[in-house]
């Protein structure tokens, strides 16, 4: 039979999808969304606390550096006062140079710790900022908030419509695919 002689295809039946959201599920979803936002807020607070801690550590390291400088000054004064002692000038110079070398090593170590702490802090802030700026994270947050609002609306409507009944039936989720038997024309 030629294609032009074939009868036209009958229209596809219309499909109705019935979705009933249990109130408990809606409340649980809203709690999970709220917990997610609370977790993000806790992380931001932790970052601020870590920044304050780094600032305090930096101040403490600065004080230690100042104290090391004062010790170097005292060593120079002791060198001058010890010049009249029995020890030769070369021995005093050697001890003085060794003491200064040790103090310089300690100062370098303190500076290295400050740089490490600052780099770790900057990396943490950059990582969190990059995570919050990802389009997928923003879309998931917006979608989760929308789902929570829709679920709460459905739960409110469900409870309002069943307040007069002594024992409301257990809500279920029924999703009928196009080829399923639950099709309403």
MDAnalysis code that builds the backbone (N, CA, C; Angstrom):
import MDAnalysis as mda
import numpy as np

u = mda.Universe.empty(555, n_residues=185, atom_resindex=np.repeat(np.arange(185), 3), trajectory=True)
u.add_TopologyAttr("name", ["N", "CA", "C"] * 185)
u.add_TopologyAttr("resid", np.arange(1, 186))
u.add_TopologyAttr("resname", ["UNK", "UNK", "UNK", "UNK", "UNK", "UNK", "UNK", "UNK", "UNK", "UNK", "UNK", "UNK", "UNK", "UNK", "UNK", "UNK", "UNK", "UNK", "UNK", "UNK", "UNK", "UNK", "UNK", "UNK", "UNK", "UNK", "UNK", "UNK", "UNK", "UNK", "UNK", "UNK", "UNK", "UNK", "UNK", "UNK", "UNK", "UNK", "UNK", "UNK", "UNK", "UNK", "UNK", "UNK", "UNK", "UNK", "UNK", "UNK", "UNK", "UNK", "UNK", "UNK", "UNK", "UNK", "UNK", "UNK", "UNK", "UNK", "UNK", "UNK", "UNK", "UNK", "UNK", "UNK", "UNK", "UNK", "UNK", "UNK", "UNK", "UNK", "UNK", "UNK", "UNK", "UNK", "UNK", "UNK", "UNK", "UNK", "UNK", "UNK", "UNK", "UNK", "UNK", "UNK", "UNK", "UNK", "UNK", "UNK", "UNK", "UNK", "UNK", "UNK", "UNK", "UNK", "UNK", "UNK", "UNK", "UNK", "UNK", "UNK", "UNK", "UNK", "UNK", "UNK", "UNK", "UNK", "UNK", "UNK", "UNK", "UNK", "UNK", "UNK", "UNK", "UNK", "UNK", "UNK", "UNK", "UNK", "UNK", "UNK", "UNK", "UNK", "UNK", "UNK", "UNK", "UNK", "UNK", "UNK", "UNK", "UNK", "UNK", "UNK", "UNK", "UNK", "UNK", "UNK", "UNK", "UNK", "UNK", "UNK", "UNK", "UNK", "UNK", "UNK", "UNK", "UNK", "UNK", "UNK", "UNK", "UNK", "UNK", "UNK", "UNK", "UNK", "UNK", "UNK", "UNK", "UNK", "UNK", "UNK", "UNK", "UNK", "UNK", "UNK", "UNK", "UNK", "UNK", "UNK", "UNK", "UNK", "UNK", "UNK", "UNK", "UNK", "UNK", "UNK", "UNK", "UNK", "UNK", "UNK", "UNK", "UNK", "UNK", "UNK", "UNK"])
u.atoms.positions = np.array([
    [0.849, -1.180, 0.000],
    [0.000, 0.000, 0.000],
    [0.892, 1.240, 0.000],
    [0.661, 2.161, -0.922],
    [1.474, 3.384, -0.961],
    [1.298, 4.184, 0.337],
    [2.280, 4.993, 0.668],
    [2.167, 5.776, 1.922],
    [0.979, 6.727, 1.915],
    [0.615, 7.265, 0.711],
    [-0.490, 8.220, 0.716],
    [-1.835, 7.548, 0.955],
    [-1.914, 6.188, 0.757],
    [-3.173, 5.478, 0.975],
    [-3.343, 5.001, 2.414],
    [-2.315, 5.139, 3.210],
    [-2.410, 4.662, 4.591],
    [-3.289, 5.606, 5.404],
    [-4.084, 5.070, 6.329],
    [-4.921, 5.945, 7.183],
    [-4.036, 6.736, 8.142],
    [-4.470, 7.912, 8.538],
    [-3.664, 8.715, 9.481],
    [-3.562, 8.043, 10.853],
    [-2.471, 8.336, 11.516],
    [-2.258, 7.759, 12.850],
    [-3.247, 8.380, 13.838],
    [-3.808, 7.565, 14.711],
    [-4.728, 8.129, 15.717],
    [-3.949, 8.992, 16.711],
    [-4.565, 10.002, 17.270],
    [-3.860, 10.859, 18.255],
    [-3.496, 10.063, 19.508],
    [-2.368, 10.406, 20.069],
    [-1.919, 9.730, 21.288],
    [-2.819, 10.122, 22.451],
    [-3.097, 9.189, 23.332],
    [-3.947, 9.523, 24.494],
    [-3.206, 10.479, 25.428],
    [-3.961, 11.347, 26.062],
    [-3.380, 12.266, 27.037],
    [-3.071, 11.534, 28.335],
    [-1.960, 11.916, 28.924],
    [-1.518, 11.255, 30.151],
    [-1.622, 12.228, 31.315],
    [-2.164, 11.748, 32.404],
    [-2.253, 12.561, 33.613],
    [-1.357, 11.950, 34.680],
    [-0.475, 12.765, 35.248],
    [0.428, 12.302, 36.307],
    [-0.075, 12.882, 37.615],
    [-0.380, 12.000, 38.544],
    [-0.882, 12.433, 39.841],
    [0.257, 12.364, 40.848],
    [0.517, 13.452, 41.524],
    [1.623, 13.535, 42.483],
    [1.074, 14.031, 43.816],
    [1.175, 13.182, 44.815],
    [0.763, 13.557, 46.157],
    [1.988, 13.543, 47.052],
    [2.265, 14.638, 47.697],
    [3.459, 14.762, 48.535],
    [3.070, 14.556, 49.997],
    [3.683, 13.585, 50.672],
    [3.381, 13.406, 52.101],
    [3.879, 14.599, 52.902],
    [3.132, 15.015, 53.901],
    [3.583, 16.158, 54.721],
    [4.931, 15.893, 55.387],
    [5.136, 14.659, 55.874],
    [6.414, 14.351, 56.544],
    [7.571, 14.539, 55.588],
    [7.370, 14.117, 54.336],
    [8.458, 14.252, 53.352],
    [8.751, 15.719, 53.086],
    [7.713, 16.547, 52.998],
    [7.917, 17.980, 52.754],
    [8.643, 18.627, 53.924],
    [8.262, 18.271, 55.139],
    [8.926, 18.842, 56.313],
    [10.380, 18.395, 56.365],
    [10.623, 17.112, 56.059],
    [11.999, 16.603, 56.078],
    [12.855, 17.309, 55.038],
    [12.274, 17.532, 53.844],
    [13.037, 18.231, 52.799],
    [13.366, 19.654, 53.231],
    [12.408, 20.349, 53.817],
    [12.674, 21.722, 54.263],
    [13.740, 21.734, 55.359],
    [13.738, 20.703, 56.229],
    [14.768, 20.632, 57.272],
    [16.148, 20.424, 56.657],
    [16.214, 19.554, 55.636],
    [17.509, 19.303, 54.995],
    [18.040, 20.567, 54.320],
    [17.142, 21.318, 53.670],
    [17.582, 22.571, 53.036],
    [18.074, 23.550, 54.100],
    [17.329, 23.658, 55.199],
    [17.754, 24.567, 56.276],
    [19.083, 24.125, 56.875],
    [19.260, 22.796, 57.043],
    [20.530, 22.294, 57.574],
    [21.679, 22.603, 56.627],
    [21.411, 22.517, 55.312],
    [22.459, 22.835, 54.343],
    [22.908, 24.282, 54.445],
    [21.951, 25.206, 54.549],
    [22.319, 26.612, 54.695],
    [23.025, 26.855, 56.030],
    [22.588, 26.162, 57.084],
    [23.247, 26.317, 58.378],
    [24.690, 25.838, 58.320],
    [24.920, 24.743, 57.568],
    [26.289, 24.230, 57.446],
    [27.185, 25.237, 56.725],
    [26.640, 25.860, 55.668],
    [27.426, 26.877, 54.955],
    [27.746, 28.040, 55.884],
    [26.764, 28.469, 56.684],
    [27.001, 29.575, 57.623],
    [28.048, 29.194, 58.658],
    [27.989, 27.928, 59.134],
    [28.994, 27.494, 60.114],
    [30.390, 27.523, 59.512],
    [30.505, 27.131, 58.238],
    [31.824, 27.165, 57.607],
    [32.340, 28.590, 57.473],
    [31.447, 29.510, 57.136],
    [31.874, 30.909, 57.035],
    [32.334, 31.432, 58.398],
    [31.606, 31.048, 59.453],
    [32.008, 31.479, 60.801],
    [33.355, 30.877, 61.169],
    [33.580, 29.606, 60.776],
    [34.861, 28.963, 61.070],
    [35.997, 29.675, 60.346],
    [35.739, 30.096, 59.105],
    [36.783, 30.815, 58.358],
    [37.105, 32.132, 59.057],
    [36.070, 32.843, 59.516],
    [36.322, 34.096, 60.226],
    [37.088, 33.837, 61.529],
    [36.735, 32.745, 62.226],
    [37.448, 32.420, 63.454],
    [38.903, 32.088, 63.159],
    [39.124, 31.330, 62.078],
    [40.496, 30.995, 61.705],
    [41.281, 32.246, 61.337],
    [40.618, 33.190, 60.682],
    [41.302, 34.435, 60.327],
    [41.700, 35.201, 61.591],
    [40.788, 35.233, 62.582],
    [41.131, 35.894, 63.845],
    [42.290, 35.180, 64.534],
    [42.260, 33.833, 64.485],
    [43.342, 33.068, 65.102],
    [44.668, 33.335, 64.404],
    [44.644, 33.411, 63.066],
    [45.874, 33.721, 62.334],
    [46.389, 35.114, 62.700],
    [45.464, 36.050, 62.873],
    [45.889, 37.400, 63.261],
    [46.567, 37.379, 64.625],
    [45.974, 36.634, 65.574],
    [46.583, 36.543, 66.899],
    [47.943, 35.859, 66.829],
    [48.045, 34.806, 66.013],
    [49.328, 34.116, 65.864],
    [50.378, 35.042, 65.259],
    [49.952, 35.841, 64.297],
    [50.894, 36.772, 63.676],
    [51.387, 37.801, 64.700],
    [50.458, 38.293, 65.546],
    [50.870, 39.241, 66.585],
    [51.860, 38.596, 67.548],
    [51.567, 37.324, 67.906],
    [52.464, 36.623, 68.829],
    [53.839, 36.429, 68.194],
    [53.860, 36.061, 66.912],
    [55.147, 35.886, 66.236],
    [55.896, 37.212, 66.129],
    [55.160, 38.299, 65.944],
    [55.806, 39.615, 65.901],
    [56.450, 39.944, 67.241],
    [55.734, 39.625, 68.334],
    [56.311, 39.858, 69.659],
    [57.578, 39.034, 69.850],
    [57.541, 37.776, 69.378],
    [58.731, 36.925, 69.531],
    [59.895, 37.472, 68.717],
    [59.595, 37.967, 67.524],
    [60.667, 38.557, 66.709],
    [61.283, 39.763, 67.411],
    [60.410, 40.586, 68.015],
    [60.922, 41.751, 68.765],
    [61.786, 41.306, 69.932],
    [61.337, 40.250, 70.631],
    [62.121, 39.745, 71.759],
    [63.475, 39.218, 71.289],
    [63.504, 38.549, 70.128],
    [64.781, 38.065, 69.598],
    [65.711, 39.226, 69.259],
    [65.153, 40.306, 68.718],
    [65.969, 41.481, 68.437],
    [66.558, 42.080, 69.700],
    [65.761, 42.107, 70.773],
    [66.270, 42.632, 72.048],
    [67.387, 41.748, 72.592],
    [67.231, 40.445, 72.406],
    [68.295, 39.532, 72.866],
    [69.584, 39.773, 72.080],
    [69.454, 40.038, 70.787],
    [70.641, 40.336, 69.995],
    [71.322, 41.607, 70.500],
    [70.531, 42.609, 70.863],
    [71.115, 43.840, 71.402],
    [71.847, 43.559, 72.710],
    [71.248, 42.717, 73.572],
    [71.904, 42.391, 74.841],
    [73.201, 41.626, 74.610],
    [73.195, 40.757, 73.600],
    [74.422, 40.021, 73.297],
    [75.542, 40.971, 72.861],
    [75.173, 41.965, 72.073],
    [76.186, 42.951, 71.670],
    [76.712, 43.713, 72.885],
    [75.820, 44.047, 73.809],
    [76.262, 44.746, 75.015],
    [77.180, 43.860, 75.855],
    [76.816, 42.560, 75.925],
    [77.651, 41.640, 76.692],
    [79.020, 41.482, 76.037],
    [79.016, 41.509, 74.700],
    [80.300, 41.398, 74.012],
    [81.206, 42.569, 74.388],
    [80.634, 43.747, 74.439],
    [81.421, 44.919, 74.804],
    [81.923, 44.828, 76.251],
    [81.054, 44.347, 77.148],
    [81.468, 44.250, 78.551],
    [82.455, 43.109, 78.786],
    [82.405, 42.096, 77.966],
    [83.308, 40.953, 78.124],
    [84.663, 41.170, 77.456],
    [84.804, 42.292, 76.787],
    [86.069, 42.517, 76.086],
    [87.248, 42.664, 77.035],
    [86.952, 43.008, 78.315],
    [88.041, 43.192, 79.274],
    [88.349, 41.893, 80.025],
    [87.589, 40.837, 79.730],
    [87.817, 39.585, 80.427],
    [89.009, 38.844, 79.837],
    [89.310, 37.677, 80.455],
    [90.491, 36.912, 80.056],
    [90.356, 36.373, 78.652],
    [89.142, 36.056, 78.264],
    [88.959, 35.463, 76.932],
    [89.465, 36.423, 75.872],
    [89.985, 35.843, 74.847],
    [90.486, 36.675, 73.752],
    [89.312, 37.199, 72.937],
    [89.624, 38.267, 72.190],
    [88.585, 38.863, 71.359],
    [88.048, 37.902, 70.317],
    [88.875, 37.003, 69.816],
    [88.417, 36.065, 68.790],
    [87.384, 35.090, 69.338],
    [87.584, 34.638, 70.583],
    [86.618, 33.720, 71.187],
    [85.267, 34.415, 71.396],
    [85.333, 35.658, 71.849],
    [84.085, 36.409, 72.060],
    [83.371, 36.618, 70.725],
    [84.125, 36.957, 69.702],
    [83.514, 37.163, 68.386],
    [82.871, 35.881, 67.870],
    [83.549, 34.754, 68.096],
    [83.007, 33.483, 67.628],
    [81.679, 33.167, 68.329],
    [81.634, 33.369, 69.665],
    [80.389, 33.108, 70.399],
    [79.290, 34.085, 69.954],
    [79.712, 35.328, 69.766],
    [78.729, 36.340, 69.333],
    [78.161, 36.006, 67.961],
    [79.044, 35.616, 67.039],
    [78.575, 35.255, 65.693],
    [77.678, 34.028, 65.727],
    [78.031, 33.049, 66.563],
    [77.199, 31.843, 66.668],
    [75.824, 32.186, 67.241],
    [75.817, 33.057, 68.261],
    [74.533, 33.440, 68.853],
    [73.666, 34.185, 67.852],
    [74.295, 35.112, 67.103],
    [73.534, 35.866, 66.103],
    [73.019, 34.933, 65.007],
    [73.857, 33.980, 64.577],
    [73.417, 33.032, 63.540],
    [72.223, 32.218, 64.028],
    [72.254, 31.796, 65.298],
    [71.117, 31.049, 65.851],
    [69.856, 31.886, 65.899],
    [69.990, 33.147, 66.296],
    [68.822, 34.034, 66.350],
    [68.267, 34.305, 64.961],
    [69.163, 34.497, 63.980],
    [68.695, 34.731, 62.610],
    [67.934, 33.506, 62.096],
    [68.431, 32.309, 62.424],
    [67.732, 31.084, 62.018],
    [66.334, 31.027, 62.623],
    [66.241, 31.411, 63.905],
    [64.919, 31.402, 64.553],
    [63.985, 32.427, 63.917],
    [64.525, 33.597, 63.609],
    [63.683, 34.623, 62.960],
    [63.196, 34.148, 61.598],
    [64.080, 33.504, 60.824],
    [63.678, 32.969, 59.520],
    [62.596, 31.908, 59.669],
    [62.724, 31.058, 60.710],
    [61.707, 30.023, 60.938],
    [60.362, 30.657, 61.288],
    [60.404, 31.708, 62.098],
    [59.149, 32.405, 62.456],
    [58.509, 33.014, 61.216],
    [59.319, 33.661, 60.371],
    [58.782, 34.239, 59.137],
    [58.188, 33.159, 58.238],
    [58.827, 32.000, 58.176],
    [58.295, 30.908, 57.362],
    [56.943, 30.432, 57.876],
    [56.800, 30.365, 59.210],
    [55.507, 29.959, 59.768],
    [54.420, 30.976, 59.444],
    [54.774, 32.254, 59.525],
    [53.790, 33.295, 59.189],
    [53.354, 33.161, 57.733],
    [54.318, 32.954, 56.818],
    [53.975, 32.809, 55.396],
    [53.109, 31.577, 55.170],
    [53.424, 30.467, 55.864],
    [52.635, 29.236, 55.705],
    [51.203, 29.438, 56.186],
    [51.037, 30.071, 57.345],
    [49.693, 30.315, 57.868],
    [48.894, 31.230, 56.941],
    [49.543, 32.270, 56.440],
    [48.838, 33.188, 55.534],
    [48.432, 32.490, 54.242],
    [49.330, 31.648, 53.690],
    [49.004, 30.927, 52.453],
    [47.862, 29.950, 52.678],
    [47.863, 29.245, 53.817],
    [46.780, 28.305, 54.118],
    [45.452, 29.031, 54.256],
    [45.479, 30.179, 54.909],
    [44.244, 30.965, 55.073],
    [43.712, 31.437, 53.726],
    [44.607, 31.961, 52.880],
    [44.170, 32.440, 51.554],
    [43.632, 31.293, 50.704],
    [44.280, 30.119, 50.796],
    [43.806, 28.970, 50.011],
    [42.421, 28.525, 50.471],
    [42.175, 28.544, 51.794],
    [40.858, 28.157, 52.302],
    [39.763, 29.094, 51.828],
    [40.035, 30.397, 51.878],
    [39.028, 31.365, 51.418],
    [38.793, 31.230, 49.914],
    [39.872, 31.037, 49.148],
    [39.717, 30.898, 47.696],
    [38.927, 29.636, 47.352],
    [39.174, 28.544, 48.087],
    [38.450, 27.297, 47.810],
    [36.965, 27.460, 48.089],
    [36.624, 28.085, 49.224],
    [35.210, 28.273, 49.544],
    [34.554, 29.223, 48.547],
    [35.267, 30.297, 48.173],
    [34.699, 31.232, 47.202],
    [34.475, 30.555, 45.854],
    [35.428, 29.711, 45.438],
    [35.252, 28.993, 44.170],
    [34.079, 28.035, 44.214],
    [33.883, 27.378, 45.376],
    [32.758, 26.457, 45.502],
    [31.427, 27.194, 45.441],
    [31.343, 28.353, 46.118],
    [30.081, 29.098, 46.130],
    [29.789, 29.735, 44.777],
    [30.846, 29.983, 43.974],
    [30.641, 30.637, 42.680],
    [30.315, 29.657, 41.560],
    [30.373, 28.350, 41.806],
    [30.089, 27.386, 40.739],
    [28.605, 27.437, 40.357],
    [28.321, 27.488, 39.038],
    [26.911, 27.557, 38.627],
    [26.099, 26.374, 39.138],
    [26.705, 25.166, 39.165],
    [25.949, 24.001, 39.591],
    [25.543, 24.130, 41.053],
    [26.449, 24.645, 41.903],
    [26.120, 24.797, 43.314],
    [24.987, 25.802, 43.487],
    [25.059, 26.913, 42.719],
    [23.982, 27.896, 42.813],
    [22.658, 27.301, 42.336],
    [22.706, 26.544, 41.209],
    [21.471, 25.949, 40.689],
    [20.884, 24.952, 41.674],
    [21.748, 24.143, 42.304],
    [21.259, 23.162, 43.272],
    [20.627, 23.867, 44.463],
    [21.245, 24.954, 44.925],
    [20.683, 25.694, 46.050],
    [19.331, 26.290, 45.705],
    [19.228, 26.886, 44.513],
    [17.950, 27.476, 44.105],
    [16.895, 26.393, 43.913],
    [17.294, 25.266, 43.287],
    [16.334, 24.179, 43.075],
    [15.878, 23.587, 44.400],
    [16.802, 23.422, 45.346],
    [16.435, 22.865, 46.654],
    [15.469, 23.802, 47.377],
    [15.740, 25.107, 47.299],
    [14.833, 26.057, 47.942],
    [13.451, 26.016, 47.285],
    [13.431, 25.929, 45.935],
    [12.142, 25.834, 45.245],
    [11.381, 24.574, 45.614],
    [12.109, 23.444, 45.694],
    [11.467, 22.187, 46.090],
    [10.912, 22.281, 47.515],
    [11.667, 22.915, 48.397],
    [11.202, 23.040, 49.778],
    [9.934, 23.879, 49.847],
    [9.919, 24.980, 49.101],
    [8.716, 25.839, 49.111],
    [7.519, 25.093, 48.518],
    [7.758, 24.385, 47.396],
    [6.658, 23.634, 46.780],
    [6.157, 22.527, 47.702],
    [7.113, 21.856, 48.382],
    [6.714, 20.776, 49.277],
    [5.926, 21.306, 50.464],
    [6.350, 22.442, 51.021],
    [5.613, 23.023, 52.142],
    [4.218, 23.486, 51.715],
    [4.134, 24.027, 50.493],
    [2.822, 24.450, 49.984],
    [1.900, 23.245, 49.820],
    [2.450, 22.163, 49.248],
    [1.641, 20.957, 49.065],
    [1.215, 20.370, 50.406],
    [2.135, 20.388, 51.379],
    [1.797, 19.850, 52.697],
    [0.721, 20.695, 53.373],
    [0.824, 21.999, 53.241],
    [-0.180, 22.889, 53.839],
    [-1.558, 22.653, 53.209],
    [-1.568, 22.539, 51.872],
    [-2.842, 22.283, 51.188],
    [-3.424, 20.931, 51.597],
    [-2.539, 19.955, 51.724],
    [-2.997, 18.610, 52.093],
    [-3.612, 18.616, 53.489],
    [-2.908, 19.257, 54.435],
    [-3.411, 19.291, 55.806],
    [-4.700, 20.102, 55.899],
    [-4.776, 21.207, 55.141],
    [-5.989, 22.027, 55.180],
    [-7.194, 21.274, 54.624],
    [-6.977, 20.427, 53.623],
    [-8.088, 19.693, 53.029],
    [-8.501, 18.470, 53.808],
    [-7.691, 18.044, 54.785],
    [-8.008, 16.815, 55.519],
    [-8.124, 17.053, 57.022],
    [-8.373, 18.266, 57.433],
    [-8.492, 18.532, 58.865],
    [-9.754, 17.920, 59.454],
    [-10.831, 17.805, 58.664],
    [-12.099, 17.302, 59.184],
    [-12.130, 15.782, 59.258],
    [-11.190, 15.089, 58.625],
    [-11.220, 13.635, 58.610],
    [-10.457, 13.108, 59.816],
    [-11.005, 12.098, 60.500],
    [-10.325, 11.583, 61.697],
    [-9.008, 10.884, 61.372],
    [-8.944, 10.165, 60.261],
    [-7.732, 9.396, 59.936],
    [-7.441, 9.574, 58.458],
    [-6.619, 10.531, 58.062],
    [-6.325, 10.735, 56.635],
    [-5.536, 9.554, 56.071],
    [-5.801, 9.220, 54.817],
    [-5.054, 8.100, 54.209],
    [-3.583, 8.461, 54.048],
    [-2.759, 7.438, 54.018],
    [-1.315, 7.651, 53.862],
    [-1.036, 8.163, 52.459],
    [-0.474, 9.374, 52.313],
    [-0.196, 9.900, 50.964],
    [0.865, 9.065, 50.270],
    [0.708, 8.938, 48.980],
    [1.677, 8.193, 48.173],
    [2.032, 9.020, 46.947],
    [3.133, 8.659, 46.344],
    [3.566, 9.312, 45.105],
    [3.297, 8.353, 43.955],
    [2.443, 8.758, 43.027],
    [2.071, 7.919, 41.882],
    [2.497, 8.651, 40.622],
    [3.418, 8.058, 39.902],
    [3.877, 8.655, 38.637],
    [3.579, 7.634, 37.529],
    [2.681, 8.002, 36.631],
    [2.281, 7.088, 35.570],
    [3.039, 7.407, 34.294],
    [3.860, 6.514, 33.754],
    [4.527, 6.776, 32.476],
    [3.522, 6.774, 31.329],
    [3.920, 7.237, 30.156],
    [2.974, 7.308, 29.036],
    [2.331, 5.969, 28.682],
    [3.052, 4.847, 28.893],
    [2.502, 3.552, 28.511],
    [1.851, 2.842, 29.684],
    [1.678, 3.486, 30.835],
    [1.113, 2.822, 31.997],
    [-0.402, 2.700, 31.851],
    [-1.011, 1.938, 32.779],
    [-2.454, 1.694, 32.696],
    [-3.258, 2.868, 33.246],
    [-2.675, 3.666, 34.164],
    [-3.428, 4.779, 34.747],
    [-3.362, 5.980, 33.816],
    [-4.194, 5.973, 32.814],
    [-4.240, 7.052, 31.822],
    [-5.665, 7.578, 31.765],
    [-5.808, 8.881, 31.949],
    [-7.131, 9.505, 31.886],
    [-7.256, 10.250, 30.562],
    [-8.235, 9.870, 29.791],
    [-8.433, 10.551, 28.499],
    [-9.235, 11.822, 28.717],
])
